[in-house]
Structure formats: structure tokens, C-alpha cells
Amino acid sequence: MMEVMDTTLRDGEQTAGVSFNADEKLAIARLLLEELKVNRIEVGSARVSSGEREACAKICDWASSCGHLGQVEILGFVDAGASVDWIAGVGGRCLNLLAKGSLRHLNGQLRKTPQEHLEDILRELELARRKGLSVNLYIEDWSNGMLHSPEYVYFLVDHLKDASVQRFMLPDTLGVLSPWQAADFCRRMVERYPSLHFDFHAHNDYDLAAANSIEALQAGMKGIHTTVNGLGERAGNLPLASAIGILNDHLHLENSLEESSLMHVCRYVETISGVRIPSNMPLVGEYVFTQTSGVHADGDKKGGLYQNALQPERFGRHRHYALGKTSGKANIVKNLESLGINLTPEQMKLVTQRVVELGDKKESLTPEDLPFIIADILKGDHAKGEDPIHIVNYSLQLTRGMRPVANLRIEIQGDCYEESSAGDGQYDAFMKALWKIYDHLGRRHPRLTDYVVKIPPGGKTDALVETSISWDLDGYSFKTRGIDSDQTEAAIKATVKMLNIIENRIV
């Protein structure tokens, strides 16, 4: 079975602006090993900081208590035993030793001869053996080594192949390889050293990390390296999501990864890292299982004609059909089916026209908007302006040196209620006043799970702002949006829409 080594906690943390504390690193380590079931994780770098020491010690202590210590690895350096002592001191048992894999790096950074560097590596291996550490060897900048100084790469591996190295790890450190170069170089290594275990470590500078990893595995690599959400320096590393799709659907290679846990882990790392998952990122992006074209929705209804092997249920997700100007009847039917709403052909025609009109105006629509669109068109009980809940008035006070305060008057099913509250911001104060009213009435209210503000470029202070808020009420997850030139007002509009969605579900 081929191996996946995830280095989110080491290489992924080299993403600009990303830093995990000890508890966050431990939580991610547990998710990777116990939920996603990757084979190995690289959790940090030796001698970086006191925080790194604390994090690595916590992870090693936890891993030791539950049988995972053999899957935990820490990057170390050729530094006369300093890294070996550091790793042993935090309870680690595996050193990923960083050696120079190209003459350019060797001469430019270390200013040593190949023989001198080899002797230093051999001494490091002996020190690690004495401390009881296993060793994997990173041949840093291996790709440039194979491009410009392959004789040096062979010299190094020729003299280390019989040493105490478990795995030789071949990084495309600067992401320079093409797929055909990756295939050629990896095949050369496997053919020259058939008894060695090789890992391939891809970077994504040319957006070729996935393609290069495919070629590396087909050439005989026994492992690949990934990061959650493709985190990493510059353009990042091979995303773990991409690796799952490649391994299972293209290469059909036996692996230990749990597809159903992918989304949970990726969303958690998104939250902790502060780096948002692109909406179109394969498998885990917000829109990758969303059909927008009415033709596609019609084809799906007639036999899944616009679906592939990447079924969203495999990854703990569901397929959606977007509403907008390219929506046809089939998109709307799909959404109405999920909402349990039936319309006559004439009503369907009117709703479709309204959805297209709103899409032309670039308004964002969600399935939760459909009942309001229908009510508006049909002039039903909840026609526009007659929602069961609406804001009568509110005031927001912001004074320097004092907490913001909100005063709120709201009408619910014809009865008015008033409350005020302070908060950490104007919207927070508004929400606290709102939930005071709901708590007083004994009403349930959802949990805010995500808050996204979109401001168009250009720097105009009167530009329209779109606030998109995700909610969860007892497992029912949905999203509402509000648009206004004021960010807080946009958020309040999205909130009122949420209140009416909940009210209509309950009532």
C-alpha cells in the first residue's frame, strides 16, 4: 500500500501569515491521523521556537499514548546533533533529515564539497541511531539536482543507500518540474535503486503538483506528500483533496485515506489557518458540486448525464443546483423538490422568469430565497413586506472608548418587542439584543457558523457590500445574504432573512 505523508503542520505552516499554536497543531494532528487516516504526519521543525517545542511535545505525548508515535515525524538539520537532541527531547522518534540535493544549494549555502557533506550526513545518522531515532532523508532541491547536477544526486544516494535511512524523500522544492520531467527523474531513481523507498514531495508553482505526483507514482514512488487545502510556501503543496481523487479514481492505488472525513478536516484547517478555501477548489470548494446551467440540471434529472465519479456523498457533501440567469426550469424544480414545494406550470414559468431577472442584476440567490420569490409573485400570506418578522427600527451607537450599544424594536407575528445590549461590535450588539428577545420568548435560534463580506474593488466608500452569513439550527444548515452600502446594514438584512426562514419552518 502506498503512503501519504501530510506536512500541513510543517511545510503548510510556511504559508505567509499562517501560524498554529500548540493546541491547534494537536487538534489537526488528531484529525489527520484518526479521521482522515493519513499514514504519516510531519508536525514541525527542530529548533525553531519555544512554541514549536511545546507543540511537538504535545503531539508526541498524545501519539505515544494511543499508538501513533511511529507516524509522527519532525524536520531536522545537519547540525552536529542539535536537531537530534531537540527531537529526542520532545519525545519524537523520527527525524526527517534535510540534506542538500543539488550542487547549487550545496555550494551556495553550505560552501562544502560533496564528500564533506556526505560525511556530515553520516555523522548525523549515527547520532540519531544512538538516540533511538529512525531517519528519513530529504534530498532538498532534488529536482534542480536532477536537472543540473545528476551526478551529485547519484553520488549522495550511492553512498547512503546502505545507511540507516528508511525513506529517501525527493522534493521538487521550487516547483520547477514538468510532468514528463517528474516521470523521467523518478523512474531513473527507482531503476537505479530498486530496493529503496522513495517519496515524492511536490510544490505547485506551475500548478503542476497534482500532475507531477501522478507521474511520480506511476514511475514507482512509494509515497507522496500533501498539505490540507494545498497550504505551503509560495503557491503551496499538493492538496490532500487532490491526492484522494487521484489515488482512488485515476491510479486505483490502495491507500488508507477516509474520503468521508475530507470536508470536515479541510473546513477545520480553513478556520484555524485563516486561509479560505477557493470556491472552485476540487472536492472541497463551495461550488464544485453545484450545477448552474439549466441544461446540466435537466441532464442530471434524466439520468445523471452531467455527473462524474466524484459524487459529493463520498466526501460528506451534497449536490446543489444554483439559481441565476442561466438557470432553467430544471434547476428550479430540483430546488423546489428539496424544499417540498409543488407549483403549477404557469407558476413555474413566473418563478423562472423572476429568478432570471434577479440573476441578470447579479443578485445572489439561494434555495432558501425561493419561498420568498414565490410568495412575492403569488401574493400569498408572506408576500413582500408581509414577512412574519421584520425590524420596526433600531439604533446603533459607537463611542470611542466604550462598547457599542444596540437598541432594537422587532415585530414577530404582529407583536412588537424591544431590547438593548452592548457588544464587541455594532453587529454583535445587535445580535445580543435580538437573542435577548428570543430567549425571553423561549424561542430557539441558530448558531452563526461563517460570516463573509464581499466588497467590490475600486475603493469607493459608497460601494455596495454583500454580507453572506452561514447558520446552523439543530443540524439544518443554510446561508443568507444581504446587500447594502453599509456593511452592518447588509448583515442585518441577511439576519432578518434568516429569522423569516426559521419562522416559516417552525410555523
C-alpha positions in Angstrom: 0.0 0.0 0.0 1.4 3.4 -1.0 1.9 6.0 1.7 0.6 9.6 2.2 2.7 11.8 4.4 0.9 15.1 5.2 3.1 18.0 6.1 0.4 20.7 6.9 1.9 21.2 10.3 5.4 21.8 9.0 5.5 22.8 5.3 1.9 24.1 5.3 2.7 26.4 8.2 5.2 28.1 5.9 2.2 29.8 4.2 2.6 33.5 4.6 0.6 34.7 7.7 -0.2 31.2 9.0 0.9 30.1 12.4 -0.6 27.3 14.6 -0.4 27.3 18.3 0.3 24.0 20.2 -3.4 23.2 20.8 -4.3 23.9 17.2 -1.4 21.7 16.0 -2.5 18.8 18.2 -6.1 19.1 17.1 -5.1 19.0 13.4 -2.7 16.1 14.1 -5.5 14.1 15.6 -7.8 14.8 12.7 -5.2 13.8 10.2 -4.3 10.5 11.8 -7.7 9.4 13.3 -10.3 10.8 10.9 -8.5 11.1 7.6 -6.2 8.3 8.4 -3.1 9.5 6.6 -0.1 7.2 7.0 2.3 9.8 8.5 2.4 13.4 9.5 5.3 15.9 9.7 4.5 18.1 12.7 7.2 20.7 12.9 10.8 21.8 12.6 13.5 21.3 15.2 15.0 24.3 17.0 12.5 26.8 15.5 10.9 28.3 18.7 9.7 27.5 22.2 6.1 27.3 20.8 7.2 24.7 18.2 8.9 22.7 21.0 5.6 22.8 23.1 3.5 21.8 20.1 5.8 18.9 19.1 6.0 17.7 22.7 2.2 17.7 23.0 1.7 15.8 19.7 4.3 13.2 20.6 2.9 12.7 24.1 -0.6 12.2 22.7 0.7 10.0 19.8 2.6 7.9 22.3 -0.5 7.3 24.4 -2.6 6.0 21.5 -0.1 4.1 19.3 0.5 6.8 16.7 4.1 7.8 17.6 5.6 5.9 14.8 3.5 8.0 12.4 4.9 11.4 13.7 7.9 12.9 12.0 9.9 16.1 12.7 12.2 18.0 10.3 15.8 18.3 11.5 19.1 19.6 10.1 22.7 18.5 9.6 23.8 20.4 12.7 26.2 18.2 14.7 23.4 16.6 16.7 21.5 19.7 17.8 18.3 18.6 15.9 18.7 15.0 17.1 18.8 16.2 20.7 15.8 18.5 20.2 13.6 15.8 18.6 14.5 13.3 21.2 13.9 15.9 23.9 10.2 16.4 22.8 9.6 12.7 22.7 9.9 12.3 18.9 11.1 9.1 17.3 11.5 10.0 13.7 13.9 12.6 12.2 13.3 13.9 8.7 16.9 15.0 7.9 17.3 17.8 5.5 20.3 17.3 3.1 21.3 19.3 0.1 20.2 17.6 -3.2 21.8 20.0 -5.7 25.3 21.3 -6.2 23.8 24.8 -6.4 22.4 24.6 -2.9 25.5 22.7 -1.6 28.0 25.3 -2.9 25.8 28.4 -2.4 24.6 27.7 1.2 27.0 25.2 2.8 30.1 26.0 0.8 31.2 22.4 1.2 32.3 19.6 -1.1 30.1 16.7 -1.8 32.4 14.5 0.3 32.3 16.8 3.2 28.5 17.0 3.2 28.3 13.2 2.9 30.5 12.8 6.0 28.4 15.3 7.9 25.2 13.3 7.0 26.7 10.0 8.0 27.7 11.5 11.4 24.1 12.8 11.8 22.7 9.3 11.1 25.0 7.8 13.7 23.9 10.4 16.3 20.3 9.7 15.5 20.9 5.9 15.8 22.4 6.4 19.3 19.3 8.4 20.4 17.0 5.7 19.1 15.6 7.8 16.2 14.6 6.5 12.8 15.6 8.7 9.9 14.0 9.7 6.6 16.3 11.8 4.3 15.0 14.9 2.4 17.2 15.4 -0.6 16.4 19.1 -0.8 16.2 20.7 -4.3 16.4 17.2 -5.8 14.6 18.4 -8.9 17.2 21.0 -9.7 19.8 18.5 -8.8 18.5 16.1 -11.4 18.2 18.9 -13.9 21.7 20.4 -13.5 23.9 18.0 -11.4 22.5 14.5 -11.5 26.0 13.0 -10.9 25.9 14.7 -7.4 22.5 13.2 -6.6 23.7 9.8 -7.6 26.9 10.3 -5.5 24.9 11.1 -2.5 22.4 8.2 -2.8 25.1 5.7 -3.8 26.9 6.3 -0.5 23.7 6.4 1.6 21.7 3.6 0.2 23.1 1.1 2.7 23.0 3.5 5.6 20.2 3.6 8.2 17.8 5.6 6.1 14.2 4.4 6.0 12.9 6.6 3.2 14.6 8.9 0.6 12.3 11.8 0.0 12.6 13.6 -3.3 11.3 17.2 -3.2 10.6 19.4 -6.2 11.5 22.2 -3.7 10.9 25.1 -6.1 8.1 23.5 -8.1 10.1 23.6 -11.4 9.3 20.2 -12.9 7.1 19.4 -15.8 5.1 16.1 -15.6 7.4 14.4 -18.2 10.5 15.5 -16.2 9.0 14.2 -13.0 8.2 10.9 -14.7 11.8 10.6 -16.1 13.7 11.6 -13.0 11.6 9.4 -10.6 11.9 6.4 -13.0 15.7 6.9 -13.0 15.8 6.8 -9.2 13.6 3.7 -9.0 15.5 1.8 -11.7 18.9 2.7 -10.2 17.9 1.9 -6.6 15.1 -0.6 -6.8 15.3 -1.6 -3.1 14.9 1.9 -1.7 11.7 3.5 -0.6 11.2 6.9 -2.4 8.6 9.6 -1.5 7.8 12.5 -3.9 7.3 15.9 -2.5 5.6 18.3 -4.9 5.2 22.1 -4.9 2.7 23.9 -7.0 4.5 26.9 -8.5 3.4 26.0 -12.1 0.1 24.4 -10.9 1.6 21.0 -11.7 1.8 19.5 -8.2 -1.0 17.0 -8.9 0.2 16.1 -12.4 3.7 15.6 -11.2 2.6 13.4 -8.3 0.6 11.2 -10.7 3.7 10.7 -12.8 5.9 10.1 -9.8 3.6 7.4 -8.5 3.3 5.7 -11.9 7.1 5.8 -12.1 7.3 3.8 -8.8 7.4 6.2 -6.0 6.0 4.6 -2.8 4.7 7.7 -1.2 3.6 11.3 -1.8 3.5 14.4 0.4 0.4 16.6 0.8 -1.0 19.5 2.8 -4.6 20.2 3.7 -6.0 22.8 1.3 -2.7 23.0 -0.5 -1.1 25.2 2.2 2.6 25.9 1.8 5.2 28.4 0.8 4.6 30.4 -2.4 1.9 28.5 -4.4 1.7 25.8 -1.9 1.9 22.0 -2.0 -0.1 19.1 -3.4 -3.6 19.5 -1.8 -4.7 16.4 0.2 -8.1 16.6 -1.6 -6.5 16.3 -5.0 -4.4 13.3 -3.8 -7.6 11.5 -2.7 -9.2 11.9 -6.0 -6.1 10.9 -8.0 -5.4 7.8 -5.9 -8.9 6.4 -5.9 -10.3 7.4 -9.3 -7.3 7.5 -11.6 -4.5 5.4 -10.3 -6.6 3.0 -8.2 -3.9 2.6 -5.7 -4.7 1.1 -2.3 -4.5 3.7 0.4 -5.7 4.3 3.9 -7.5 7.7 3.4 -11.1 8.2 4.6 -12.9 10.2 1.9 -15.9 10.9 4.1 -13.8 12.9 6.6 -12.2 15.1 4.0 -14.6 18.0 4.1 -14.6 18.2 7.9 -10.8 18.3 8.1 -10.4 20.8 5.3 -13.0 23.2 6.8 -11.4 23.0 10.2 -7.9 23.8 8.8 -9.5 26.7 6.9 -10.9 28.1 10.1 -7.7 27.7 12.1 -5.3 28.9 9.3 -7.5 31.9 8.2 -6.8 30.9 4.6 -10.1 30.4 2.8 -10.7 27.5 0.5 -11.2 28.8 -3.0 -14.8 28.3 -4.1 -13.8 26.3 -7.1 -11.1 24.1 -5.4 -11.6 20.5 -6.4 -13.7 18.3 -4.0 -13.8 20.9 -1.1 -14.7 24.2 -2.7 -18.1 25.7 -2.1 -19.3 25.5 -5.7 -17.6 22.3 -7.0 -20.8 20.2 -6.6 -23.1 23.0 -7.8 -24.6 22.9 -11.3 -25.5 26.3 -12.6 -26.7 25.6 -16.2 -30.3 24.7 -16.6 -29.2 22.2 -19.4 -27.0 20.4 -16.9 -29.7 20.2 -14.3 -32.1 18.8 -16.9 -29.4 16.2 -17.9 -29.0 15.2 -14.3 -32.7 14.8 -13.9 -32.7 12.5 -16.9 -30.0 10.1 -15.6 -27.1 12.0 -14.1 -25.8 12.9 -17.5 -23.7 15.8 -16.2 -22.2 13.9 -13.2 -18.9 12.1 -12.9 -17.4 9.6 -10.5 -16.8 12.4 -7.9 -20.1 12.0 -6.2 -20.4 14.6 -3.4 -21.7 12.0 -0.9 -18.3 10.3 -1.0 -16.9 13.4 0.7 -19.7 14.1 3.1 -21.3 16.6 0.8 -24.4 17.1 -1.4 -25.1 18.3 -4.9 -26.7 21.7 -5.4 -28.4 23.5 -8.3 -27.6 27.2 -8.5 -30.2 29.9 -9.1 -29.3 32.7 -11.5 -29.7 33.9 -15.1 -28.5 30.7 -16.6 -31.0 28.7 -14.5 -33.7 26.8 -16.3 -36.8 25.1 -15.2 -34.8 22.0 -14.2 -32.6 24.0 -11.7 -35.7 25.4 -10.0 -37.5 22.1 -10.0 -34.5 20.4 -8.3 -34.5 23.1 -5.5 -38.3 23.0 -5.1 -38.1 19.2 -4.7 -35.7 19.6 -1.8 -38.0 22.2 -0.2 -41.1 20.1 -0.7 -42.9 22.7 -2.8 -45.0 22.0 -5.9 -46.1 24.6 -8.4 -48.4 24.6 -11.5 -46.7 25.0 -14.9 -47.8 28.7 -15.1 -46.5 29.4 -11.6 -43.2 27.7 -12.5 -42.9 29.9 -15.6 -43.3 33.1 -13.5 -40.8 31.9 -10.9 -38.3 31.0 -13.6 -38.7 34.5 -15.1 -38.1 36.2 -11.8 -35.0 34.1 -11.0 -33.5 35.0 -14.4 -34.3 38.7 -13.8 -32.6 38.7 -10.4 -29.6 36.9 -11.9 -29.3 39.5 -14.6 -29.0 42.1 -11.8 -26.1 40.0 -10.3 -28.2 39.3 -7.2 -27.1 36.2 -5.3 -29.8 33.6 -4.8 -30.0 30.6 -2.6 -32.7 27.8 -2.3 -33.9 29.5 0.8 -34.8 32.5 -1.3 -37.3 30.6 -3.4 -40.2 30.6 -0.9 -39.9 34.4 -0.7 -39.8 34.8 -4.5 -42.8 32.5 -4.8 -44.7 34.4 -2.2 -43.9 37.7 -3.8 -45.1 36.5 -7.2 -48.2 34.8 -6.0 -49.1 37.5 -3.4 -49.5 34.8 -0.7 -49.5 35.1 3.0 -45.9 36.0 3.0 -45.8 38.4 0.2 -43.1 41.1 0.1 -43.5 43.4 3.0 -45.6 40.9 4.9 -43.0 38.6 6.3 -43.9 37.3 9.8 -40.8 39.0 11.2 -39.5 42.4 10.4 -37.5 45.2 12.1 -39.6 48.1 13.2 -36.5 50.2 14.0 -33.1 50.0 15.6 -30.2 52.3 16.6 -26.5 51.6 16.8 -24.2 53.7 19.0 -20.5 53.7 18.6 -18.5 55.8 21.0 -14.7 55.8 21.3 -13.5 54.1 24.4 -16.9 52.5 25.1 -18.5 49.2 23.9 -21.0 49.6 21.0 -24.7 49.5 22.0 -27.7 48.4 20.0 -31.4 49.3 20.7 -33.8 47.1 18.8 -37.5 47.0 18.2 -38.8 44.0 16.2 -42.2 42.7 15.2 -42.8 38.9 15.4 -46.2 37.6 14.2 -47.8 41.0 14.8 -46.4 41.6 18.3 -43.6 44.1 19.0 -40.7 43.5 21.3 -37.9 45.8 22.4 -34.5 45.2 23.8 -31.0 46.7 24.1 -27.5 45.3 24.6 -23.8 46.1 24.4 -21.4 44.1 22.3 -17.9 43.7 20.9 -19.0 45.4 17.7 -22.2 47.0 16.3 -23.4 43.8 14.7 -22.5 41.8 17.8 -24.5 44.2 20.0 -27.5 43.9 17.6 -27.4 40.1 17.7 -27.2 40.1 21.5 -30.2 42.4 21.8 -32.1 40.1 19.3 -31.2 36.9 21.1 -32.3 38.5 24.4 -35.8 38.8 22.9 -35.7 35.3 21.6 -34.5 33.9 24.9 -37.3 35.8 26.7 -39.9 34.3 24.4 -38.3 30.8 24.8 -37.6 30.6 21.1 -34.8 28.6 19.5 -32.3 30.5 17.4 -29.5 29.2 15.1 -25.7 29.4 15.5 -23.7 31.6 13.2 -21.1 29.4 11.6 -19.5 31.7 9.0 -19.5 35.4 8.0 -18.2 36.6 4.7 -18.1 40.2 3.4 -17.6 40.9 -0.3 -16.6 44.4 -1.3 -16.1 45.2 -4.9 -12.7 46.6 -5.9 -12.2 50.3 -6.6 -12.1 51.8 -3.1 -15.4 53.7 -3.3 -16.8 54.3 0.1 -20.4 54.1 -1.1 -19.9 50.8 -2.9 -22.5 48.1 -2.3 -21.4 45.4 0.2 -22.6 41.8 0.2 -22.6 40.1 3.5 -23.1 36.3 3.4 -23.8 34.5 6.7 -24.0 30.8 7.3 -26.3 29.4 10.0 -27.0 26.1 11.7 -30.2 25.2 13.6 -30.1 21.7 15.1 -28.3 20.3 12.0 -30.2 22.4 9.4 -27.5 24.4 7.7 -28.3 27.3 5.3 -26.9 30.6 4.1 -28.5 34.1 3.8 -27.2 37.2 2.1 -27.8 41.0 2.5 -26.7 43.8 0.2 -26.3 47.4 1.3 -23.7 50.2 1.1 -23.3 49.8 4.9 -21.7 46.6 6.0 -23.6 46.3 9.3 -26.9 47.1 7.5 -26.1 44.3 5.0 -25.5 41.9 7.8 -28.8 42.9 9.5 -30.7 42.3 6.2 -29.1 38.8 6.0 -30.1 38.2 9.6 -33.8 39.2 9.1 -33.9 36.9 6.1 -32.6 34.1 8.4 -35.3 34.9 11.0 -38.1 34.5 8.5 -36.7 31.3 7.1 -36.6 29.8 10.6 -40.0 31.2 11.4 -41.6 29.7 8.3 -40.0 26.3 9.0 -41.3 26.3 12.6 -44.7 27.8 11.9 
